[in-house]
Amino acid sequence: MKKMKKGFSLLELIFAIVVIGIIASFAIPKYLDTKDSAMASTIKRDIATATTSIKSHYLVNGDIAKISDAIALNETHWGIEDSKITYKDNGKDCVSLEVKDNSGTKTLELTVDSTATNGICKILTADGIKSTIYNLY
């Protein structure tokens, strides 16, 4: 009588790998979509916070020399300049907030790339975030 070896046959291993591959083909894209949706939600919250903070700073102080005086944002996600903050998605400007001086009237301009065909910009546009100009009083 032959003694059976303990272990898996090659056929069983191949079958297990195929099943794992099929599951991964469904799970990985879903995971990436969830990650982008979470980042879009974070960016929407950052936009609302930044807009409110900049307006409040201008209202209290009557001027805004640098955006960093009014708000501190996560520099991992946002590029911060003197009068402009920018979020880049895939190396391309996706969202920017800029304080501009138009003939003595200061405005806060929110610019959203509505031409994006994928990524976080597309999610933001689909969620109704669009380019807007706010007057600072």
trRosetta pair geometry for C-beta under 8 A, 3 or more apart (Angstrom, degrees):
i j d omega theta_ij theta_ji phi_ij phi_ji
8 12 4.4 -123 -171 85 99 129
8 13 5.4 114 124 -54 127 88
8 16 7.9 -20 -172 -7 153 138
9 12 4.8 99 55 5 76 102
9 13 7.2 -142 95 -3 42 87
10 13 5.7 -57 -151 37 34 111
10 14 6.3 34 154 -19 68 106
11 14 5.8 -53 -145 36 30 110
11 15 6.3 32 155 -19 64 107
12 15 5.7 -54 -148 36 30 113
12 16 6.4 32 153 -20 64 105
13 16 5.7 -54 -148 35 32 111
13 17 6.4 31 154 -18 65 105
14 17 5.8 -55 -149 36 32 111
14 18 6.4 33 153 -20 65 106
15 18 5.8 -54 -149 35 31 112
15 19 6.5 30 154 -18 65 106
16 19 5.8 -55 -149 36 31 111
16 20 6.4 30 154 -17 65 107
17 20 5.8 -55 -146 38 31 110
17 21 6.3 35 153 -22 64 107
18 21 5.6 -54 -149 35 30 114
18 22 6.5 31 154 -20 64 103
19 22 5.8 -52 -149 33 32 110
19 23 6.5 30 154 -15 64 105
20 23 5.8 -55 -149 39 32 111
20 24 6.2 33 153 -20 66 109
21 24 5.7 -56 -144 38 30 112
21 25 6.4 36 156 -28 64 103
22 25 5.8 -50 -151 26 31 114
22 26 7.3 18 154 -7 60 102
23 26 6.3 -67 -163 40 34 102
23 27 5.9 18 153 -13 72 120
24 27 5.6 -64 -130 45 33 105
24 28 5.5 32 176 -25 73 110
25 28 7.0 -35 -121 27 17 106
25 29 7.8 10 171 -3 46 106
26 29 7.2 -74 -166 39 26 99
26 30 6.6 17 153 -13 64 119
27 30 5.8 -68 -152 42 33 112
27 31 6.1 35 155 -24 71 108
28 31 5.6 -52 -146 33 31 114
28 32 6.5 29 157 -18 64 104
29 32 5.7 -54 -147 36 34 110
29 33 6.4 36 155 -19 66 104
30 33 5.8 -54 -150 36 31 112
30 34 6.5 33 152 -20 64 106
31 34 5.7 -57 -151 35 31 112
31 35 6.4 33 152 -21 65 105
32 35 5.6 -51 -148 34 34 114
32 36 6.5 32 155 -16 65 104
33 36 5.9 -55 -148 38 32 109
33 37 6.3 33 153 -19 65 108
34 37 5.7 -54 -146 37 31 113
34 38 6.4 33 154 -20 64 105
35 38 5.8 -54 -150 34 29 111
35 39 6.5 26 153 -16 63 106
36 39 5.7 -55 -147 38 33 110
36 40 6.2 36 153 -21 66 105
36 119 6.5 -144 -139 -155 129 43
36 120 5.6 -148 -162 -77 88 70
36 123 6.0 161 143 -28 103 148
37 40 5.6 -51 -145 35 31 113
37 41 6.5 36 153 -21 63 104
37 123 6.2 -160 -101 -147 57 150
38 41 5.7 -52 -152 33 32 114
38 42 6.6 34 149 -19 63 103
39 42 5.5 -51 -151 35 36 114
39 43 6.3 35 152 -19 67 104
39 120 5.4 -73 104 -102 114 128
40 43 5.7 -53 -146 37 33 111
40 44 6.4 37 153 -22 65 103
40 120 4.9 -177 -78 -150 85 83
40 123 4.0 -85 -87 106 160 131
40 124 5.5 -155 -149 -61 104 74
40 127 6.8 148 155 -10 126 144
41 44 5.7 -50 -148 33 31 113
41 45 6.6 30 153 -17 62 105
42 45 5.8 -57 -152 37 31 111
42 46 6.3 33 150 -20 65 107
42 77 7.3 -127 123 -109 124 168
43 46 5.4 -52 -146 37 34 115
43 47 6.4 40 153 -24 65 101
43 77 7.2 -150 -90 171 86 136
43 87 5.8 95 -133 -160 119 174
43 94 7.8 -37 -158 109 157 129
43 95 6.3 139 177 18 123 153
43 120 6.4 93 2 172 152 129
43 124 6.5 -60 96 -84 129 125
44 47 5.7 -50 -150 31 31 113
44 48 6.6 28 153 -15 63 105
44 124 6.7 178 -70 -122 91 91
44 127 6.7 -67 -84 113 140 151
44 129 6.2 -134 -109 -67 93 137
45 48 5.8 -55 -150 38 33 110
45 49 6.2 30 154 -17 66 110
46 49 5.7 -57 -143 41 30 110
46 50 5.9 28 159 -19 67 110
46 73 6.1 72 -156 -135 117 117
46 74 7.7 -87 -106 26 134 97
46 77 7.3 -145 -60 103 169 139
46 78 7.1 -164 173 -56 147 129
46 87 7.7 113 90 -64 143 136
47 50 6.0 -57 -142 39 25 108
47 51 6.2 26 159 -20 63 110
47 95 6.5 -82 -84 174 119 146
47 97 7.0 163 -134 -57 74 125
47 110 6.7 71 -160 -135 114 129
47 129 6.9 91 60 -141 170 131
48 51 6.0 -56 -145 36 26 111
48 52 6.4 21 159 -13 62 111
49 52 6.1 -62 -149 41 26 107
49 53 6.0 23 157 -17 65 113
49 71 7.0 130 132 -140 91 134
50 53 5.8 -59 -142 40 28 110
50 54 6.1 25 162 -18 66 109
50 67 7.8 13 -163 -173 108 117
50 71 5.2 172 -122 100 69 175
50 73 6.6 -2 -82 -69 116 126
50 85 6.5 -113 -150 54 152 150
50 97 5.5 167 126 28 135 170
51 54 6.2 -58 -145 37 24 106
51 55 6.4 21 158 -14 62 110
51 97 6.9 -137 -75 -128 74 140
51 108 6.6 139 -133 131 76 147
51 110 6.9 -18 -87 -66 119 126
51 134 6.7 113 -157 -7 106 161
52 55 5.9 -59 -147 39 28 109
52 56 6.1 25 157 -17 65 111
53 56 5.8 -57 -144 40 28 110
53 57 6.2 30 157 -21 65 107
53 70 5.0 135 138 154 95 95
53 71 4.2 100 106 -74 150 110
54 57 5.8 -52 -144 36 29 112
54 58 6.4 27 156 -16 63 107
54 64 6.5 35 -160 -119 83 165
54 67 6.6 -29 -101 -135 115 84
54 70 4.8 86 -100 129 56 159
54 71 6.5 -55 -55 -14 76 121
54 97 7.2 -171 -18 156 157 132
54 99 6.8 -155 -168 -73 132 113
54 108 5.6 122 112 -106 139 144
54 136 7.5 -80 138 -103 93 122
55 58 5.9 -59 -150 38 29 109
55 59 6.2 30 153 -22 65 109
55 108 6.9 -89 -67 -2 81 152
55 134 6.8 -68 -82 143 115 141
55 136 6.3 -153 -120 -120 64 80
56 59 5.6 -54 -145 36 31 113
56 60 6.3 23 160 -13 66 108
56 70 7.6 141 68 -157 79 107
57 60 6.1 -61 -146 41 27 104
57 61 5.8 -13 170 16 66 117
57 64 5.7 81 112 -97 114 111
57 69 6.6 135 -169 111 146 91
57 70 3.6 -108 -10 -116 162 104
57 71 7.7 -118 -26 -32 139 78
58 61 6.6 -72 -127 56 22 85
58 62 7.1 56 -177 -120 56 6
58 63 7.0 11 -134 -126 71 1
58 64 5.0 -55 -83 -32 88 114
58 70 7.6 -8 -33 -98 72 140
58 106 6.7 -154 -142 97 141 142
58 136 4.3 -45 138 -173 165 121
58 137 7.5 111 118 58 113 35
59 136 7.8 -133 -53 -172 67 80
59 137 6.5 27 -98 84 86 75
61 64 7.0 109 77 -72 124 63
63 106 7.8 152 -131 -43 54 158
64 67 7.1 46 163 -86 120 46
64 69 6.5 -175 -152 67 75 120
64 70 5.9 -9 -135 -42 121 127
64 83 7.9 115 117 -122 100 85
64 99 5.6 -115 92 -140 125 166
64 106 7.1 133 34 -178 101 155
64 136 7.3 -92 6 -167 124 163
65 69 6.2 66 55 -7 84 148
65 82 7.6 -65 147 -174 66 100
66 69 4.9 108 70 -13 83 98
66 82 5.0 -84 -117 -156 86 66
66 83 7.0 -103 -124 -68 44 56
67 70 5.9 -64 -163 39 47 105
67 71 6.5 -35 165 44 81 94
67 80 6.6 -141 82 -156 117 95
67 81 7.6 61 26 75 121 53
67 82 7.1 122 9 150 84 29
67 83 6.1 125 -30 -136 99 27
67 84 6.9 -166 -14 5 143 10
67 85 5.7 -138 126 -35 159 101
67 97 7.4 126 -130 103 146 104
67 99 6.3 177 -72 -6 93 118
68 71 7.3 -92 -128 67 29 53
68 72 7.0 51 -154 -92 73 63
68 80 5.8 85 -72 166 103 134
68 82 7.9 -71 6 -128 101 37
73 77 7.2 -94 155 70 106 98
73 78 4.4 6 117 39 133 152
73 80 6.5 160 51 -71 107 120
73 85 6.3 81 25 -152 151 146
74 77 5.0 47 93 22 107 101
74 78 6.3 111 74 14 60 98
75 78 6.2 -77 -114 68 36 76
75 79 7.7 67 -153 -102 73 32
75 80 6.3 -73 -108 2 92 113
77 87 5.9 -9 157 -125 87 99
78 85 5.1 -3 -177 -176 121 107
78 86 6.8 138 -160 68 68 37
78 87 5.6 -46 -100 -80 68 75
79 85 6.8 159 79 -159 52 53
79 86 4.5 -17 57 61 104 94
79 87 7.6 178 14 -80 78 26
79 88 6.7 44 -13 -16 119 107
80 84 8.0 168 -155 94 39 51
80 85 5.2 -10 -106 -109 67 87
81 84 4.6 9 56 58 114 86
81 85 7.3 -165 27 -76 69 40
81 86 7.6 32 -2 -2 104 103
83 98 6.0 57 130 -161 86 75
83 99 4.5 -107 -165 57 95 91
83 100 7.4 114 152 -72 132 45
84 96 6.0 -3 -171 -174 103 111
84 97 7.0 165 -151 86 54 49
84 98 4.1 -5 -105 -104 91 91
84 99 7.5 -138 -67 22 55 65
85 96 6.7 169 87 -151 48 61
85 97 5.1 4 53 53 95 95
85 98 7.8 -166 26 -72 53 55
86 93 5.6 -58 -164 -130 121 97
86 95 7.2 162 -154 88 49 52
86 96 4.4 -12 -103 -102 79 94
87 93 7.8 100 75 -157 46 56
87 94 5.1 -55 100 63 89 105
87 95 4.4 15 43 53 111 96
87 96 7.4 -157 22 -71 64 50
87 120 8.0 -85 139 107 125 140
88 91 6.0 3 167 -135 123 13
88 92 6.3 148 -157 66 84 25
88 93 5.9 -51 -102 -92 75 38
88 94 6.1 136 -138 0 21 93
89 92 6.2 -34 70 63 66 81
89 94 4.0 61 3 -58 106 139
89 113 8.0 -141 40 48 115 135
89 116 7.2 25 81 -124 135 151
89 119 4.8 141 160 146 129 137
89 120 4.6 -150 -110 46 141 106
89 121 5.2 -158 45 -27 150 97
90 119 5.7 -106 -15 -89 121 162
92 113 6.9 55 133 -77 109 174
92 116 7.7 160 95 -97 134 105
92 121 7.9 -49 93 -27 109 149
93 96 5.9 -11 -172 -40 118 115
93 111 7.9 10 146 105 121 116
93 113 6.4 139 104 -48 72 125
94 112 7.3 -5 157 -149 61 63
94 113 5.2 -90 -138 24 42 118
94 116 6.9 19 -126 -56 88 149
94 119 7.6 -110 -105 117 133 122
94 120 6.1 24 -162 87 160 103
94 121 4.3 -136 -144 -75 101 105
94 124 7.3 112 164 21 110 146
95 110 7.4 -18 -166 -168 91 84
95 111 7.1 157 -155 85 43 58
95 112 5.4 -4 -105 -105 79 71
95 113 7.4 -105 -59 6 47 82
95 121 7.4 -175 -40 -106 81 84
95 124 6.8 -102 -64 170 121 174
95 129 7.6 -25 -105 143 124 136
96 109 7.8 11 106 104 91 88
96 110 7.6 166 86 -151 48 41
96 111 4.8 -3 56 54 93 104
97 108 6.4 -3 -171 -178 93 97
97 109 7.2 162 -152 81 44 49
97 110 5.5 -11 -101 -99 77 69
97 111 7.9 -171 -75 20 32 71
98 108 7.3 162 80 -155 37 52
98 109 5.0 -17 60 58 89 98
98 111 7.3 10 8 0 108 112
99 106 6.3 -4 -173 -171 95 106
99 107 7.4 163 -153 84 50 41
99 108 5.7 -25 -98 -100 66 71
99 109 8.0 173 -87 16 17 76
99 136 7.4 18 -138 -31 99 149
100 106 7.1 158 83 -153 43 57
100 107 5.2 -16 61 61 93 90
100 108 7.8 165 19 -91 75 22
100 109 5.8 24 -1 -8 121 118
101 104 7.1 32 -177 -73 93 13
101 105 7.5 143 -161 71 53 36
101 106 5.6 -28 -101 -97 65 71
102 105 5.1 -32 73 68 86 90
102 106 7.6 151 22 -100 73 19
102 107 5.8 16 4 1 118 116
105 135 6.8 -39 173 -141 111 99
106 135 7.8 108 86 -165 56 57
106 136 4.3 -37 99 53 103 124
107 133 5.3 -5 179 -173 131 98
107 134 6.5 150 -165 77 73 47
107 135 5.7 -45 -107 -103 81 47
107 136 6.3 -168 -101 -2 23 88
108 133 7.4 151 77 -160 48 50
108 134 4.4 -14 60 62 99 104
108 136 5.9 95 -23 -55 96 103
109 131 7.6 3 180 -169 84 91
109 132 7.7 -179 -152 92 48 44
109 133 5.2 -15 -106 -108 76 78
109 134 7.8 -162 -74 25 31 69
110 131 6.0 -178 101 -144 72 46
110 132 4.7 13 52 51 113 81
110 133 7.6 -154 27 -74 70 33
110 134 7.3 52 -10 -9 101 102
111 131 5.0 16 -124 -118 47 107
112 121 7.0 157 -179 -150 83 87
112 124 6.0 -138 -154 122 128 126
112 125 6.5 161 142 -80 125 81
112 129 5.4 154 -95 126 161 93
112 130 5.7 -123 46 -139 132 27
112 131 5.2 -144 27 -57 78 68
113 116 5.0 78 115 -33 107 103
113 121 4.8 -26 75 -153 103 143
113 125 7.9 -81 94 -55 53 121
114 121 7.8 -148 -89 166 22 103
114 125 5.0 126 -129 -117 70 131
114 130 6.6 23 -77 -127 126 82
114 131 7.3 -89 -27 -14 115 101
116 119 6.1 -84 175 58 130 100
116 121 3.3 93 13 95 163 125
116 122 4.8 -124 109 -53 102 74
116 125 6.8 171 51 -7 99 134
117 122 6.3 9 154 -81 13 129
118 122 5.4 -34 -125 -9 12 145
119 122 5.8 111 58 11 52 99
119 123 7.4 -102 122 -1 37 96
120 123 5.5 -55 -151 37 38 112
120 124 6.2 40 152 -21 70 104
121 124 5.7 -53 -146 36 32 112
121 125 6.3 31 155 -17 65 106
122 125 5.8 -55 -148 38 30 111
122 126 6.2 30 153 -18 64 108
123 126 5.7 -56 -146 39 30 111
123 127 6.2 27 154 -17 65 109
124 127 5.7 -60 -148 40 29 109
124 129 4.3 -51 174 52 90 131
125 128 8.0 85 178 -41 29 12
125 129 6.6 -82 -82 63 32 78
125 130 7.1 72 -130 -85 69 73
